[in-house]
Amino acid sequence: MENKTSFEKANPIFNTAKMTLYWLAQSGVPNARIYLHETGFDREFNPSTIPAFEACALPNTIGQEIRYTAINDLVRQAGNKNILDLACGYSPRGLDMIEEGYRYHGGDLQMVVPQIAPIVKKLAKDKADMVSYSVVDVTDYNSVMAAADQLTGPITVITEGLMVYLSEYEKRSLCSNIASVLQKHGGCWICPDFNTKEYAMEVSKLFVGEHALEAVKNTMKQYAEKSGGNLTKDMSVDVASNMEIFSDAGLEVEILPFGTDDIKLFSYSLMEEEKRVALRRLFKKGSIWKIALKKVCQSSTSTPDTHASGFSANLQIENDALSVTIVGRLDSLTAPLLIEKYEGIEREGAIRSVTFDMEHLSYVSSAGLRVLTMIRDSVDGNAVVKNSNGTVAEILKQADFTVNPANSAKNSQKLNIAISQID
């Protein structure tokens, strides 16, 4: 993609979403193949950029189609004719489901939506009015609710591949927001993101064997490093902890297997019958979460104070020292605005140090943390955070973002951000 902003280059979800589409196309999903060609990614893709590509290609191709098909089957079983796909990426789901009479609304970041919306509208042809997209920050109540309000009637919410990028605080915000959507519109939420590490390894072992399994593990590690995540860590699921997060938001979880013996996969054509039988046995080891409001749910799912808007960023430079004062929420919707302002100042000359004043910052998401990291890494000297408190201080703590209460760079510690905590 030409002329990417610094924010786009730093966002690993952007690249992972493309890879998901690639694997689905390889599996044989018709709309995935068409969509892949329209995006031009099939012409951009270079297997040499993926370590041990040959070892991971077949497991990834099959694994992605299993997850995609299992979600679609569960959507059908849920019976709701509206789909809200959050962090939808380049999924062909909109194209597949509108063919069956579903109304589809996809939500994603600013760098994704303007590209995919016209492509899907074009491919949808006479059903173009059944599919729509909007820019959504999943941690922001108003943003999520505005997307849900594009649909009329009970909604099936989907989050595929999103949860592994969220901190605990962001998961809680997302759960609260989706609970509010379900309370207003009715419906359910489908999430396949809490599978066990053992299940993924078993699928890989089935197709690459014992010896090649190590290559697949190394591939995951290297790909995670390139994308700024820690997929090996994220695959180690603490089910009890995540269950508590859902329960606290007034939600109850039903854990279902990925599929049944009669599940139909295009990728079956890529394997012999013996492998198909073994794969069907593995379906029961995988899990997909179907989430609904608790039977007795407080009308709550209240809107946290962090949903307030009114973002602004004031950047001033004096004697090579940059001062950044942020007001409101720094999230995936507002982070590009901060980057734009910063890049404008950066072009004017070298910056030796930076001070972030967070007194009036009400919330920072992992997208916001990534922008702060980029700014920090671009200066030659120290970076200082001052006046953080309450919610923001807790988020910084969760992200291993060392906060120094002193206002002086002399007494500060270098900011330390664990990249595995950032989307």
CORUR-V165172 format. One record per helix or strand of 2 or more residues. SS is the DSSP state (helix for helix, strand for strand). FROM is the first residue (numbers start at 1). TO is the last residue. If there is no record, write none. Layout:
BEGIN
ss = (SS,SS)
from = (FROM,FROM)
to = (TO,TO)
END
This chain:
BEGIN
ss = (helix,helix,helix,helix,helix,helix,strand,helix,strand,helix,strand,helix,strand,helix,helix,strand,helix,helix,helix,strand,helix,helix,strand,helix,strand,strand,helix,strand,strand,helix,strand,helix,helix,helix)
from = (6,12,30,41,47,53,82,93,103,110,131,141,155,163,168,187,197,231,239,251,266,273,287,305,312,321,335,353,361,366,383,390,409,419)
to = (10,27,39,44,49,78,86,98,108,130,135,148,159,165,185,191,227,234,248,257,270,283,293,307,318,330,346,357,364,378,386,398,411,421)
END
